[in-house]
Amino acid sequence: MFETDMVKKSYNKIAASYYSHRDLNKFNGELDKFIDLLPKNGHVLDVGCGAGIPTGKYLVSRGLKVTGIDISDTMLEMARKNVPEGNFINKDMNKLDFNENSFDGIISVYALFHVPKKNHPNIFKQFFKILKPGGILLINTGTSESEGLSKFFGESMFWSNYDPKKTLEIVKSVGFSILFEGVLVRGGEFQYWIFAKKQ
């Protein structure tokens, strides 16, 4: 899939530059809410984990077990250094072959919009399957429907989104109950956020 190859190659090249420009505390409030909804010492899957910061590091510091997946080898190398307590695997979110009912929580932030939107329904189905009953999902994505390429830190990058109404519809349709949904501004960026539960 050319989109996956492009995203992988570009993040391999820009990883260090990307993190040097990121506000790593901009969604700590959302992470705190996510943690409060999880069992103590719960196991979280971080989908599109990047370099393990802030998400993996923050969750581990609060006593949670973290498995992170990403397609960028450079990002994963950084994650293993940044969060030695985590387990980081090269895996594509389109192919989540974890066992059913494996995780207490799944978080995927600043990642879903790099996957073709036509694949989003199947990804949410997989999220539902591998979450334990009562498990919590936290995702964000873009605020309008679009698909295309742009330059990102000097490299070609693929972007793909449904609008919030459609994303919400998909998340509900696979069986999640919604705890919160809405557009939030974090670090000067508008993203659409959903907290959901596998009932």
N, C-alpha and C positions, 0 to 999 in steps of 0.2 A: 504494500500500500504506500503510494508515494507520499501521502500526507505524514504518515508515521516516520518514514525515512527522513523527511525534511525536518520535522520537529526534533528528532533524535540528533541529527547532524548539527543543527543550529544550536541546540542547548549544549551539546558537547563543546562547541566553540565559544559560546558566550557565558558559560557558567560563572566564572569568577567575576566578570564584569557585571553581570546581572545581579549577583548578590551584593556587590559593592554599592549598588544604587538602591537597594530595596530597604524600605522601612520595615524592620523585622518585628516591630511591636504593634503594627497597625490593627491586627484583629485578635489581640490577646483577650479582649472581652468575649468574643465568640468562642475562643478556646476554653475560657473559664466556664462558660455556660455548657459547652459540650462535656467537659470533665465532670461537672456537677450532675449530669444526667447518666453517667456511667458508674458501674460498680467499682468499688475500690480494687486496685490491682487488675483492672480489666485489660483485655487485649484489643488493641486498635489497629486497623489497617489504614495506612496513609497512602492513598492512591494518587500518584504523581507527586511523590515525596520530595523531589528535588534534592537539595543538599542537606536535608534533615533539619533545616532551620527556617522558620521558627517552630514549625509544628511538632516534628518528632522530638526535638530537644525539650520543648515545653511540656509535652505529655509525659515523657520519661521522668522529668524533674518532679512531676506530681504523682509518681508511683505507678504509672501505667506501663504495660508491655506494648512495644510498638514494632510492627512489621511494616516496612515501607517498600513500595514498588515504584519503579520509574524505568523509562526506556533509554535514558542517557547514562552511559558508563561514567562520564566525568562527574555528573551530579551524584551518582551512587558512591563513587570514591570519596567525594567530599562529605557525603552523609555518614559514611563509616568512620571518618575522622571526627566529624562534628558530634556524632551521637554513637559512641562505641557500644552503648548498652542496647542499641536497636538492631533489628535484623533487616538488612536491605537487599532486595532482590531485583534483578533485571527482568521485568515483566511488563507486558502491554495490558492496559486496562480493558482492552477488547477481549482478552483471553484470560479470565480469572478462573484458574482451575483449583481454587481452594475448596476444601470440603464444605458441605452444607453446615450451617450453624457454627461457624468457626470463630466469629469475632463479636465482641460486645459493642464495638463501634466502628464505623467507617467514616473517614474524612477525606474529601477530595476538593481542595481549594486551588484556584488559579490553574486548573489542569483540564477540566472537562471541555473547555472551549478550544482545545487543540485537537479534538477528536471529531470526525465528521458527525454532524448532528443526526444523520440517519442511523448512526450506531447507538445514540444515547438511550433509546428504549431498552435495548438488549443489555447495555451496561447497568442500568437501574435494576433490571430483572436479576442480573448476577449479584448486585449489591444485596438485594433482598434475600436471595438464596443463601449467601454465605454469612449473613448476620444471624446471630442467635435470636430467638424470640425475645422481644423487648429491647432488641438492639437499636442503637441510635445512628442515624445518618446525618452528616453535615456536609453540604456542598455549596459551592457558589459557581456562578456562570455569568455570562454577559447580560445586558439589559435590553437588547434588541436582537431581532433575527438577522443573521448575516452569515456569509461564508465567503472566504477568500484568502488572499495572501497579502502580507505587508512586510516591510523591513522592520526588524526588531533587534535593537542593539547591533545594527549593521548586517544582519543575516536575514534570509527569507524565512518567514514564519507563517504557518497555517492557522486559521481561526475559523470556528464554526459554532453557531449558537441558534437555538430556538428562542423565541421571545419568552418572557417569564410565564405567561399564561399557559403556553404549550409545555414548558418544562414542568410546571406544577401538575398539569394534567397527566403527564407521563409518570411522574413520581407517585401520584395517587393511584394510577391505573395498575401498577404492579403490586399494590397492596399496602403501601405505607400510609400511616396516619400523620397528618401535618401538625407539628408543634409550633412552628413559626415559619413564615415566608414573607419576604419583602426586599426591597432595594435598600441597601445600606451604603453609605459613603465612608470608605476607609482609606486613609492615606491619600485623599484627594481623588480616589477612583470610585466610580459607581459599579457595584456588582449586585447581582440577584442572589440572595441567600435562602437556603431551606434547611431547617431542622426537622427531621422526620423520625418516626418510630415504627419498627416492625412489631405489630400487635400480635 
